[in-house]
């Protein structure tokens, strides 16, 4: 008897899964990969100095440092990351509001730290 129930249960679960696919409009495809933007930090600059993103587009920022620990802080975009030597820091962001946003290093990295900035433009 338990074997019959398990076969019936399997058939029911299969039918439910098929119904879910139909109700979801057949959308079982993988989402497209986010565009990757490499950003390098070094005393006392980010490279590139400016990037342009599209409003509503999901992108992955790939952060690396060539020397010491840096910060990557953009309050309006909700980004506050540490960039650690020898590690890659990935940040996925989908900006919703157009504008020009200043990114700063928020970890003291030396005498030129206060001028370590880059711009993120959202169109």
C-alpha positions as CSV (number, residue, x, y, z in Angstrom):
1,X,0.0,0.0,0.0
2,X,2.7,2.6,0.8
3,X,4.2,2.0,-2.7
4,X,0.8,3.0,-4.3
5,X,0.6,6.1,-2.3
6,X,4.1,7.2,-3.2
7,X,3.4,6.6,-6.9
8,X,0.1,8.6,-6.6
9,X,1.9,11.3,-4.6
10,X,4.6,11.5,-7.3
11,X,2.0,11.9,-10.0
12,X,0.2,14.6,-8.1
13,X,3.5,16.5,-7.5
14,X,4.4,16.2,-11.2
15,X,1.0,17.6,-12.1
16,X,1.3,20.5,-9.7
17,X,4.8,21.3,-11.0
18,X,3.5,21.3,-14.6
19,X,0.6,23.6,-13.6
20,X,3.0,26.0,-11.9
21,X,5.0,26.2,-15.1
22,X,1.9,27.0,-17.1
23,X,0.7,29.6,-14.6
24,X,4.2,31.2,-14.6
25,X,4.0,31.6,-18.4
26,X,6.6,29.0,-19.0
27,X,9.3,31.2,-17.6
28,X,11.8,28.6,-16.4
29,X,14.7,30.1,-18.3
30,X,17.7,31.3,-16.3
31,X,17.9,35.1,-15.9
32,X,20.6,36.7,-18.2
33,X,23.9,37.2,-16.5
34,X,24.4,40.7,-15.1
35,X,26.9,43.0,-16.9
36,X,30.2,42.9,-15.0
37,X,32.1,46.1,-14.4
38,X,35.7,45.8,-13.0
39,X,36.8,48.6,-10.7
40,X,40.3,48.8,-9.2
41,X,41.2,50.8,-6.1
42,X,44.7,52.0,-5.4
43,X,46.1,54.9,-3.4
44,X,44.4,57.4,-4.1
45,X,42.1,56.6,-7.0
46,X,39.5,54.3,-8.4
47,X,39.8,53.1,-12.0
48,X,37.8,53.9,-13.9
49,X,37.0,57.3,-12.5
50,X,33.4,57.2,-13.8
51,X,31.0,54.5,-14.9
52,X,27.5,54.8,-16.5
53,X,24.7,52.5,-15.5
54,X,21.2,52.2,-16.8
55,X,18.2,52.8,-14.5
56,X,16.7,49.4,-13.7
57,X,19.6,47.4,-15.1
58,X,21.3,44.9,-12.7
59,X,25.1,45.0,-12.9
60,X,27.8,43.3,-10.9
61,X,30.6,45.6,-9.7
62,X,33.8,43.6,-9.3
63,X,36.1,45.4,-6.9
64,X,39.8,44.8,-6.3
65,X,42.6,46.7,-4.7
66,X,46.2,46.8,-5.8
67,X,47.7,47.8,-2.5
68,X,45.9,48.3,0.9
69,X,42.4,47.9,2.2
70,X,39.9,50.5,0.8
71,X,36.3,51.2,1.2
72,X,33.6,51.6,-1.5
73,X,30.8,53.7,-0.2
74,X,27.8,55.1,-2.1
75,X,24.9,55.9,0.3
76,X,22.2,56.6,-2.3
77,X,22.8,53.2,-4.0
78,X,23.0,51.4,-0.7
79,X,26.6,50.3,-1.2
80,X,29.1,50.0,1.6
81,X,31.8,47.5,0.9
82,X,35.4,46.7,2.0
83,X,37.9,46.0,-0.7
84,X,40.5,43.7,0.8
85,X,44.0,43.0,-0.8
86,X,44.1,39.6,-2.5
87,X,40.3,39.3,-2.6
88,X,37.6,40.1,-5.2
89,X,34.5,41.9,-3.7
90,X,31.4,41.5,-5.8
91,X,28.5,44.0,-5.5
92,X,25.2,43.5,-7.4
93,X,23.2,46.6,-7.8
94,X,20.1,47.6,-9.7
95,X,19.9,51.4,-9.6
96,X,16.3,52.8,-9.6
97,X,16.9,56.5,-9.7
98,X,18.7,58.5,-12.3
99,X,21.5,60.8,-11.2
100,X,25.2,61.3,-10.5
101,X,26.5,59.6,-7.4
102,X,29.9,60.1,-5.7
103,X,31.6,57.0,-4.5
104,X,34.2,57.5,-1.8
105,X,36.8,55.4,-0.1
106,X,35.7,55.2,3.6
107,X,38.8,53.5,4.9
108,X,41.7,55.8,5.7
109,X,44.4,54.7,3.2
110,X,47.0,57.5,3.5
111,X,47.6,61.2,2.9
112,X,45.5,61.5,-0.3
113,X,42.6,59.5,1.1
114,X,40.2,62.5,1.2
115,X,40.4,62.9,-2.6
116,X,39.7,59.2,-3.5
117,X,36.4,59.4,-5.3
118,X,34.7,58.1,-8.4
119,X,31.4,58.9,-10.1
120,X,28.5,56.6,-10.9
121,X,26.1,58.0,-13.4
122,X,22.7,56.4,-13.7
123,X,20.8,57.3,-16.9
